Amino acid sequence: MRVHGQITAPVRSAKVLEFPRMGQPISSMLVPREHGSWGLWLLPLISGAVIGYVFGPHAALAPVLWFGLAAASAFLIYQPLESLLGLSLVKTRSQRQQQIALIWIIVLTIAAVCSVLELLHLQRFLVLLIGVVALGCFGVRSLLGRSRRVRVLKQLIGALGLSSTAPGAYYAATSRMDGTALLLWLASWLFSIGQIEYVQLRLRSAQVRSRRQKAQNSLAISLFHVLVMSVAIAAGMAHAAPQLLGLTFIPAIIRLAVCDYVGVSYGHDGPDRLRQCGSRANATDAELFLTGPWAAHLADQVGLCADVLWRQAREQLKAMPTASLMPPTMSAGFSTRRAATLRPSATLV
């Protein structure tokens, strides 16, 4: 080919290599992606069922099982239904996926309807009211759209609907919708709020380097937890709520004291990497608490032993990689003598 007296090679069309697109797994479309949402409905259901079955005078197990099947079916319907309606980030991209999602919805709907009919046969008529409330929560959640400004609000409304399994399971076991059922619902929802806000705090503070800024960011959620704990303990002392409600916060108080003594951040219950603090400024106060009468009394209330907790805290401190570089605390001899002098009396325990 000659252009302006020059010989050039013929131009060939370039071939673009196209790699096959990886299709999303079917499980992500059928099973809810938010792993935290499983605990937001399953733990309240277990709590309501246990309290109703153990403390109810004429509790029955069969209605609880039927209610659990109905709740599980309704929970699993939500994700594929959102995918079909285009309201979820995971969408059906082929006709095969639409057919699978539709079959999954039909099967779960049949299971939920059969469970509700069996509950009505067992004279648990108020499960319909609980279902309407939960359905309304998720309807409002869907109407709010996908804006980031209402993401937390949507999660709180969804948690209100998911935590309705607590009064539902209690009612299924006892056939009573009383103050205990409503208290279970409120406690489960407040617990969900604390978890949601904690996750949002971790996301907001991920790029924050200043300790002062982190403390300011965590002030609201810290006050919320203190307020919930104070209200629960005060309600138990005033006999407006079961005293066991306040005792549920005792392990968190002891765990916070152990973390202050060892010098690690307060984290989740599960195994996780230790996040050491810059200094053990509160180690002395934490040691006084762990070896004092209040720790012994609180631990005894929840079936723990203060001496074992104190020994485990010291062992964890010795196992820390930089334990030798941390400021020294009170000597073990003084701690032992103080623990002996501050041991609570028999009337306190």
C-alpha positions in Angstrom: 0.0 0.0 0.0 1.5 3.3 -1.1 0.7 6.6 0.6 2.5 9.8 -0.5 5.3 7.8 -2.1 5.8 5.6 1.0 5.2 2.0 1.3 3.1 1.1 4.4 1.8 -2.1 5.7 -1.9 -2.8 5.4 -3.8 -1.9 8.6 -5.3 -4.8 10.3 -8.2 -4.6 12.7 -7.0 -5.2 16.2 -8.7 -8.1 18.1 -9.7 -7.4 21.7 -9.5 -10.2 24.1 -12.7 -10.6 26.0 -12.7 -12.6 29.1 -16.0 -14.3 30.2 -17.8 -12.4 33.0 -17.9 -14.1 36.3 -21.5 -14.6 37.2 -22.5 -13.9 40.7 -23.3 -17.1 42.7 -26.9 -18.1 43.2 -26.4 -18.1 47.0 -25.8 -14.4 47.1 -29.1 -13.8 45.5 -31.1 -16.3 47.6 -29.5 -15.8 51.1 -29.2 -12.4 52.7 -25.7 -10.9 52.4 -25.7 -9.0 55.7 -24.3 -11.6 58.1 -25.2 -9.3 61.0 -28.9 -9.5 60.2 -28.9 -13.2 61.0 -28.2 -12.4 64.6 -30.6 -9.5 64.7 -33.6 -11.9 64.3 -32.2 -15.3 65.4 -30.9 -14.2 68.9 -34.1 -12.4 69.9 -36.1 -15.4 68.7 -34.0 -17.7 70.9 -34.2 -15.3 73.9 -38.0 -15.0 73.6 -38.4 -18.8 73.2 -36.2 -19.6 76.2 -37.8 -17.0 78.5 -41.3 -18.0 77.5 -40.7 -21.8 77.7 -38.7 -21.7 81.0 -40.7 -19.2 83.0 -44.2 -19.7 81.4 -46.5 -21.8 83.6 -48.1 -23.6 80.6 -45.5 -23.1 77.9 -45.6 -25.3 74.7 -42.8 -26.1 72.4 -44.6 -26.9 69.2 -45.9 -23.3 68.6 -42.3 -22.1 69.1 -41.0 -24.4 66.4 -43.8 -23.4 64.0 -43.1 -19.7 64.7 -39.4 -20.3 64.1 -40.1 -21.8 60.7 -42.4 -18.9 59.8 -39.8 -16.3 60.9 -37.0 -18.1 59.0 -39.1 -18.3 55.8 -40.0 -14.7 56.0 -36.4 -13.7 56.6 -35.1 -15.7 53.6 -37.8 -14.4 51.3 -36.6 -10.8 51.6 -33.4 -11.1 49.6 -34.7 -12.8 46.4 -37.8 -10.6 46.5 -35.6 -7.5 46.5 -33.5 -8.9 43.7 -36.6 -9.5 41.5 -38.0 -6.1 42.2 -34.7 -4.4 41.5 -34.4 -2.9 45.0 -31.2 -4.8 45.9 -27.6 -4.4 44.8 -27.7 -8.1 43.8 -30.0 -8.2 40.8 -31.2 -11.1 38.7 -29.2 -10.9 35.4 -30.6 -13.8 33.5 -33.8 -15.7 33.0 -32.5 -18.7 34.8 -31.7 -16.6 37.9 -35.2 -15.1 37.8 -36.7 -18.6 37.7 -34.6 -19.8 40.6 -35.5 -16.8 42.7 -39.2 -17.2 41.9 -39.2 -20.9 42.8 -37.3 -20.0 46.0 -39.9 -17.4 46.9 -42.8 -19.8 46.2 -41.3 -22.6 48.3 -40.7 -20.2 51.3 -44.1 -18.6 51.0 -45.7 -22.0 51.2 -43.7 -22.9 54.3 -44.6 -19.5 55.9 -48.3 -19.9 55.1 -48.4 -23.4 56.5 -46.6 -22.3 59.6 -49.0 -19.4 60.2 -52.0 -21.7 59.6 -50.7 -24.1 62.1 -50.2 -21.3 64.6 -53.8 -20.1 64.1 -54.9 -23.7 64.7 -53.0 -23.6 68.0 -54.9 -20.3 68.8 -51.9 -18.1 68.4 -53.9 -15.4 66.6 -51.7 -12.4 67.5 -48.8 -13.7 65.3 -50.7 -12.0 62.5 -50.3 -8.6 64.2 -46.6 -9.2 64.7 -46.2 -10.2 61.1 -48.0 -7.0 60.0 -45.7 -4.8 62.1 -42.6 -6.5 60.7 -43.9 -6.3 57.2 -44.6 -2.6 57.7 -41.1 -2.0 58.9 -39.6 -3.5 55.8 -42.1 -1.6 53.6 -41.0 1.7 55.1 -37.4 0.6 54.7 -37.9 0.0 51.0 -39.7 3.3 50.5 -36.7 5.2 51.8 -34.6 4.4 48.8 -30.9 3.9 48.5 -29.5 7.2 49.6 -26.5 7.1 51.9 -28.0 9.7 54.2 -30.8 7.3 55.3 -28.7 4.2 55.4 -28.5 4.1 59.2 -32.2 5.0 59.5 -33.1 2.1 57.2 -30.9 -0.3 59.3 -32.6 0.8 62.5 -36.1 0.4 61.1 -35.1 -3.1 59.7 -33.7 -4.0 63.1 -37.1 -3.1 64.7 -38.8 -5.6 62.3 -36.2 -8.3 62.8 -36.2 -8.0 66.6 -40.0 -8.6 66.6 -39.2 -12.3 66.7 -38.5 -11.9 70.5 -42.1 -11.1 71.4 -43.3 -13.5 68.8 -41.4 -16.5 70.2 -42.5 -15.5 73.7 -46.1 -15.3 72.7 -45.9 -18.6 70.8 -44.6 -20.3 73.9 -46.9 -18.8 76.5 -49.9 -17.6 74.4 -49.6 -14.3 76.3 -48.7 -10.8 74.9 -47.9 -9.0 78.1 -45.3 -6.6 79.4 -42.5 -9.1 79.3 -43.0 -9.6 75.6 -42.8 -5.9 74.9 -39.8 -5.6 77.2 -38.1 -8.4 75.2 -38.8 -6.5 72.0 -37.5 -3.2 73.4 -34.3 -4.8 74.8 -33.6 -6.7 71.6 -34.1 -3.5 69.5 -31.8 -1.5 71.8 -29.2 -4.2 71.6 -29.4 -4.0 67.8 -29.1 -0.2 67.8 -25.9 -0.6 69.8 -24.4 -3.0 67.4 -25.4 -0.9 64.3 -24.0 2.3 65.8 -20.8 0.5 66.8 -20.2 -0.7 63.3 -20.9 2.8 61.9 -18.4 4.2 64.5 -15.7 1.8 63.3 -16.4 2.9 59.7 -16.2 6.6 60.5 -13.1 6.2 62.6 -11.2 3.9 60.2 -9.1 6.8 58.8 -8.9 8.9 62.0 -5.4 9.0 63.6 -6.0 11.4 66.4 -7.0 9.8 69.7 -9.0 12.9 70.7 -11.0 12.7 67.5 -11.7 9.0 68.0 -12.8 9.8 71.6 -15.1 12.5 70.4 -16.6 10.2 67.7 -17.2 7.5 70.3 -18.8 9.8 72.9 -22.4 9.4 71.7 -22.4 5.6 71.4 -20.6 5.3 74.8 -23.3 7.5 76.4 -25.9 5.3 74.8 -24.5 2.1 76.3 -24.1 3.7 79.7 -27.7 5.0 79.5 -29.1 1.6 78.5 -27.2 -0.2 81.2 -28.3 2.4 83.9 -31.9 2.1 82.9 -31.8 -1.7 82.9 -30.2 -1.8 86.4 -32.6 0.9 87.7 -35.6 -0.9 86.3 -34.5 -4.2 87.9 -34.0 -2.5 91.3 -37.4 -0.9 91.0 -39.0 -4.2 90.1 -40.3 -2.6 86.8 -38.3 -5.2 84.9 -36.7 -8.6 85.7 -33.5 -8.2 87.7 -31.8 -10.5 85.2 -32.0 -7.7 82.6 -29.5 -5.7 84.6 -27.2 -8.6 85.2 -26.7 -9.1 81.5 -24.4 -6.1 81.5 -22.1 -7.3 84.3 -19.8 -9.4 82.0 -19.2 -6.3 79.9 -18.2 -4.2 82.9 -15.7 -6.9 84.1 -14.3 -7.3 80.6 -13.8 -3.6 80.3 -11.9 -3.6 83.6 -9.7 -6.5 82.4 -8.9 -4.6 79.1 -8.0 -1.5 81.1 -5.6 -3.5 83.3 -4.0 -5.4 80.4 -3.8 -2.4 78.1 -5.8 -3.6 75.1 -8.8 -2.0 73.4 -12.2 -3.2 74.2 -13.3 -5.4 71.3 -15.6 -8.2 70.3 -16.2 -11.4 72.3 -14.8 -13.6 69.5 -11.1 -14.3 68.7 -9.5 -11.2 67.3 -6.1 -9.6 67.2 -5.1 -7.7 70.3 -5.0 -3.9 69.8 -2.7 -2.5 72.4 -3.3 0.9 73.8 -0.5 3.5 74.0 -0.4 3.4 77.8 -2.0 1.7 80.7 -3.2 4.9 82.4 -6.2 3.2 84.0 -4.4 0.0 85.0 -4.2 1.0 88.7 -7.9 1.7 89.0 -8.7 -1.4 87.1 -6.6 -3.5 89.4 -8.3 -2.0 92.5 -11.6 -2.9 91.0 -10.7 -6.4 90.0 -9.3 -7.2 93.4 -12.0 -5.4 95.3 -15.4 -6.3 96.7 -17.5 -5.0 93.9 -15.8 -7.2 91.3 -16.3 -10.2 93.6 -19.9 -9.4 94.2 -20.8 -8.7 90.5 -18.9 -11.8 89.4 -20.8 -13.9 91.9 -24.1 -12.7 90.6 -23.4 -14.1 87.1 -21.7 -17.3 88.2 -18.1 -16.2 87.8 -15.1 -16.2 90.2 -13.3 -12.9 90.8 -10.1 -14.7 91.8 -10.0 -16.7 88.5 -10.7 -13.5 86.5 -7.9 -11.7 88.3 -5.5 -14.6 87.7 -6.4 -14.7 84.0 -5.9 -11.0 83.6 -2.4 -11.2 85.1 -1.5 -14.2 82.8 -2.7 -12.2 79.8 -0.6 -9.3 80.8 2.5 -11.5 81.1 1.8 -13.0 77.7 1.6 -9.6 76.0 4.6 -9.0 73.6 5.5 -5.6 75.1 4.4 -6.3 78.6 7.9 -5.5 80.0 7.8 -2.1 78.3 4.6 -1.0 80.0 4.5 1.1 83.1 4.7 -1.1 86.2 1.6 -1.3 88.4 1.2 -2.2 92.0 3.2 -5.2 93.1 1.6 -8.6 93.4 2.2 -8.8 97.1 0.3 -5.5 97.7 -2.4 -6.7 95.3 -2.8 -9.9 97.3 -3.0 -8.1 100.6 -5.4 -5.6 99.3 -7.6 -8.3 97.8 -7.7 -10.0 101.2 -8.6 -6.8 103.0 -11.2 -5.8 100.4 -12.9 -9.2 100.1 -16.6 -8.6 100.6 -18.4 -9.8 103.6 -20.9 -12.7 103.6 -23.8 -10.3 103.7 -22.7 -8.6 100.6 -22.3 -11.7 98.5 
